[in-house]
Structure formats: C-alpha cells, structure tokens
Amino acid sequence: MSSGQSVLKQLHPLIRPYAETVLRKGNVGVCMGNLRISDVKSGRPTLTQTKEPCGDRFKIYIPFAGDSLKWEVIFDSCQPSNPPDFIFLGENGNFDPDIEKLENLTNWDPKNPESLVLAIEDLMREYRCYQKQLIEGYSRLQFEYSSLQGMEACDDVEVHMGNRLPGTLDSPVNFLIRLPIDLSPIPQYLVKDDPGEDLAVLLAKFHNSEGSRVTPQLFLSPKVEHALGDNTALRIPRFPTGGCLMDYVPQVQDFLQKQIDHIVEGYQRRREYVAAFISRFGGSVLEYDAESFTKLSLVLEWNEFFFVLHIELPSRFPQDMPVFTFQSCYHLSKTNGEPYISVQKSYPYSPRWTGEEMAHRAKLFILDFIPQFKKVSVSSNKL
C-alpha cells in the first residue's frame, strides 16, 4: 500500500474525495510538482466512538521555488460540507491572504471533489504575490525579479525568501525559473517511452539579498532527461561574479538548445552514414539499426574469404569515429574459442566528410586491411 493510500484511508469518507483529488491532480507551480499529505488527525473528542475513519485535518506539502511549503488543512468531520481552515506553518506564519480574493473558499462547493485543489490554487496565487512584496525592500532582488518578466527565455518565475540566517539580518532567496524547451525536433526513439511534459527549470539560490554568491542548478523532467542526458552530467554555465539573471538565464537557454541541436545533428549524420553504406554495400547488408542508426553489419567477401564487418557509431558521432569490428566466418580465437575478431579504431577519418565520403574511404580501408586480417585469422589455427 502506498503512503498516499494509507493517508486517505484515515480520512472521513466525505473529506477523502478532496484529498484524493489533491494527490491526483494537485500539480502546482513552476515545476508542476506533486502535493503530499501527511499527519492525518481528528478534531473529534477522544472518547467519541465511530464506525468509520474520522480524520479531518492533515498537513499538506507544496513544492514552491525549490522549497517545500507546509500548511495545515482543517476540516470538521462533524460538518464535512463546510470549507476548511488553513494554518500556514513555519516561515509562512505571516502570510495573511485577503479572504475576499479566495473565491473557491468563500464560495465553497462541497459537491465538487476539486474544491480543495481550486482553493489551494487560489492561495498559491496570493502566496506568490506575498513573496513578491517581501523582496520589494531589497533593490537587488527586486531588480532581478522585474528584469525576468516578459523575457523570451523565461516562461514563469517563482521567488521565495527563506528563514533568516542565524546571526544575520539576511535571508536566502530562491528564484525558480521555467525555461522554454521544445523537444519536437528530437528523434522519437529518445522520447517515445516518456510521454510526460517537456520541462526544464533553473533554480538560482541567492545566499544573501545582495547577490554576492549565487548557486544555479538545473532540473529536468524525466522526458527531457532521457532525451538530453542526466542533469548532473549537463554542465550548465557557471554564474559569473557580479552577473545577473537577466543575462544568465538566456545563456542556460542557449546551452539547452545547443544540446538539442547536437542530438538532432548527430542523429541526422548517423542516418546519412548508414544510408551511404547501404547504398554502397546494399547486397552485403546483414542488419542495421533502423531506429537510432547506431549499428550496421555487413557480410563481405574477398577472394572467396568471407567475413562480417560490424560498425558501431558512438554517441558523439561524427566527432568520434565509428568502430570497425572484423569477424571471421571460419576461424576461432585461440584464447576464448569464439569467432576471431579484430577491432579497428584508427583509420582515415574526418568528421567533416559527408556520409558518402566516409563510406568511400571506409571501403578503401577495408580493401587494404583484408589481407592482414585474413592472414592473422587463418593463423589462429583453430578451425
């Protein structure tokens, strides 16, 4: 049983649908993170006997600007159709939204299981405004936030001022920035198993209000990570000393776009390479990878000597050259009893050549290397 299901079973049956919808549909904010519920309790007197669960209050955790907000939601299981109260815990204690702006609380619809999600969305809208007000007294932070508004390289921004640092009058501030990203040019084999959202967010942590030290970190959705690689392996540009987000965010956006362009170009070049070999060696093609174009095998003959040539294209092709593996059809290796092979990683090659030129140069190399390969293969002396 999942933790979410365990929590739901503790709730009053008429309150449970609100929480179920929160866990299923409650994706909020820039990162579209899931909400989490814990610490279910009941406000009924201890001696009250009930045949059904009577949990009517719980803590809800909301991802926001790289942090997690903790709020308490309080229903009344004796009157479950009434709207809930909210207590804003921790550093959120000074958050006091105008009830008149919380339409889904003031006009609570007990028959709508999405009512709690809608109320949380209203509160989050007001909480974002509250955080904007907090940074208005800090010229550097206000400049950073206002300069991001309307930028093409920035879809949405959250800002969050954390707890005051011990022994100082300063607080760390997070900027969470959603970056526009388009994976439509990416080959489908890289994203077909991840139908989720194209999402890239940049977290910029200002360790103080003056911005003298800023730590950036990139987060990618599973779909984007599968297409581009693990975000820990993607080394985004460092945040320059004295720099600002207005200049830095476009650099990260350009970095991501170059990763996409590199993947698309590599795929196109691999497809061109394989097509050139099929055109030149069509009748000899044993098999090839028709999805990612990373492998190709040919059955070749020279003076009645048959062998298989396996070609493997690296992920950094054409910068890195393909690997040629010559495999004998007759002779076995003395060391392991398997078909004798010779791996060639050095031969005439240039990443600037077209696929046709690469195939032509490869043919010349193959013809030049066959006599040597045949001689060593035969001398393996294990038939």
Sequence and secondary structure as in RCSB ss.txt:
>XXXX:A:sequence
MSSGQSVLKQLHPLIRPYAETVLRKGNVGVCMGNLRISDVKSGRPTLTQTKEPCGDRFKIYIPFAGDSLKWEVIF
DSCQPSNPPDFIFLGENGNFDPDIEKLENLTNWDPKNPESLVLAIEDLMREYRCYQKQLIEGYSRLQFEYSSLQG
MEACDDVEVHMGNRLPGTLDSPVNFLIRLPIDLSPIPQYLVKDDPGEDLAVLLAKFHNSEGSRVTPQLFLSPKVE
HALGDNTALRIPRFPTGGCLMDYVPQVQDFLQKQIDHIVEGYQRRREYVAAFISRFGGSVLEYDAESFTKLSLVL
EWNEFFFVLHIELPSRFPQDMPVFTFQSCYHLSKTNGEPYISVQKSYPYSPRWTGEEMAHRAKLFILDFIPQFKK
VSVSSNKL
>XXXX:A:secstr
  HHHHHHHTB TTTHHHHHHHHHH EETTTTEE EEEEEE  S TT   SS  B EEEEEEEETTEEEEEEEE 
 TTSTTS  EEEE GGGGG    GGG HHHHT  TT TTHHHHHHHHHHHHHHHHHHHHGGG HHHHHHHHHHTT
 TT SEEEEEE    TTSS   EEEEEEE    TTS GGGTTT  S   EEEEEEESSTT SSEEEEEEE HHHH
HHH  TTTS      TT  HHHHHHHHHHHHHHHHHHHHHHHHHHHHHHHHHHHHHGGGEEEE TTT  EEEEEE
EETTEEEEEEEE  TTTTTS  EEEEEEEEEE TTTSSEEEEEE  SS  TTS HHHHHHHHHHHHHHHHHHHHH
HHHHT   
